[in-house]
Amino acid sequence: MSSGRRIIEIPVEKKIARVLRHRGLTVTTAESCTGGLIAGTLVNVDGISEVYREGYVTYSNEAKMRLLGVKEETLEAYGAVSRQTAKEMAEGAARAAGTEVAIAVTGIAGPGGGSKEKPVGLVFIGCTVCGKTIVKRCFYGGDRQSIRHAAAREALEILYCQILVPEDAGEGR
């Protein structure tokens, strides 16, 4: 039986802002295939300016190198859509913006640009928090817009989960 109460789900971007404020952390975004969707979602939150510093849309390899410090050697060896590039994007964004936290996305939204090794829908999401970086390999189906939106949603979920982890997690007790 229903008690008549409605459960209201708090949007992840509001939860992110709340945790960042509570932990005294700041965040930046570095986006390629999502083209600013992550930043746009975060700035929907009232008061986000307390914790969100700046965002980078680095669609070209040149922008990834110039703005985020992604190494040319990394791009040549692994490509723009790779675990290595996502890691360097996240770490470079945090460094460039002077934040403790950064989320980065690089992928192939399609409909063109894919290959057998790197098909349309392949996305790498990098997240760095206080010097610890993780990268998740994702794959999404659908058209260009659905891939971009799915990647942005997943990036926000990853960001939220990573900022909840205590700084000393995984270290010896």
N, C-alpha and C positions, 0 to 999 in steps of 0.2 A: 504494500500500500504506500501511496505517496503522502507525505505529510503536507504537501502543498508548497514546500520550500523550493525555491529555484536555486540551483548551484550556478554561481557566476564564475566562469573561468577567467582568470586574470591573464591578459595577453603577455606573452613571453617578454616582449620589450619592456613592459612595466616592471616585471620581475627582475630583469637585468638591471634596470636603473636603480631599483631598490637595493639590490645586493651590492652593486658598485658603490652606492652612497654609503651603505652600512660598513663596507670594508675599506672605504677611503681610497678607492681605485679609480683610474681614468681609462678610457677606451678610445681606440681609433679603428677605422675600417679601411681595408684595401680590397677593392673589387675589380674584377675583370669581367667575366661573363654576366654577372648580376648587375653591372652598370649603375650602381648607386641604390639598388633596392634595399640593401641592408641599412645603409645610412638613412635612407628615407623612412624606413620603418622605425628606427631608433628615435629620429627627431619628431615622431608623432607623440612622444611622451612629454608631457608638461614637466619642465624642470630638468630635462636631459642635459642642458648646458652645464650643469654642475659636474657632470662626469664624462661627457662626450666632447673630445677636443677637436677632431677634424677627420675628414675622410678623403680617400684617394680612389679615383677611378682610373686604373692603369690598364687600359685596354691594349696598348701597344707594348711590345718588348722594350722599346726605347723608354717609355714611361716607367715601366717596372724597374729598369736599371737606374734611371735618373732620379726618380722620386723615392723609391724604396730600397735602392742598393742591391737589387737582385744582380747576381754576377752574370756577366756575358757567358762565361764558361758553363754555368748552370743551364742557361737557356739553350746553348749550343748542344750540350751533352744530353739533356733530358727533355727540352722543349718547355714552352710556356705552360702547358697543361701537364703538370707533374707534381709528385709529392715534394720534390726538392724545391721547386719554384714556389709552391704554396707556403712552405716553411720559411723560405727567405722573404717572401712577401709579408707574412705576419710579423716576423722579427724585425724586418726593415721598417714597417709601418710604425711599430711601437717605438723604435729608435728615433725615427724622423719626427714623430708627434710628441715624443717625450712622455709616453703613457706606459702604464704597467701591463695593459691588456690590449690585444689587437686580434681582430678576426679578418681572415683573408680568403678570397675565393677565386679560383681560376678553373675554367672548364670550356667545354664545347657545347654551346646551346643549339647549334644547327640553324637551318636544316643542312647546310654544307659544312665543310671543314673537318669532318670526321674521317677516320681511317680504320682499318681492321684492328690495329693496335690501340688506337684512341678513338672510339666511336662517339658519335653524337650522343650527348647525355652524360659523358664522363666528366666528373667534377672533383676537384681536390679542395678541401676546406682546411685551412691552417688556423690554429688558435694558440696564441702565446699569452701566458699569464705569469707575471713575475719571473720571467726568464725561462719558464718551462713551456715547451712547444709540442703540440700534438698535431697530427695531420690525419684527416679521414678521407678515404677514397670513396666516392659515391657514384651511383649511376641512376639516372632518371630517364623515364620514357616520356613521350608526348612531344608537343611542338615547342618551338623556341621559348614562348612565353611561359609555358608550364614548367619547363626545365629551369628557367631563370628564377621563377617564383619558388619552386621546390628547393632549389639550392639556397636561396636567401632564408627560407624558413628553417631549413636544417642548420645553416650557419648560426642563426640566432639560438636554436636549441643547444648546439654544441657550446656556444659562448656561455649560455646560462649554466650548463652543467659544469663547465671548467671553472667558472668563477665561484662556484659553490665549494670546490675542493680546497681544503685548507692548504696554506703555503707549505707546511711541513709534511704533507701526505706522502707516503712512500718512503720517508726517511726512517732510519733506525730509531728505536725507542730507547 
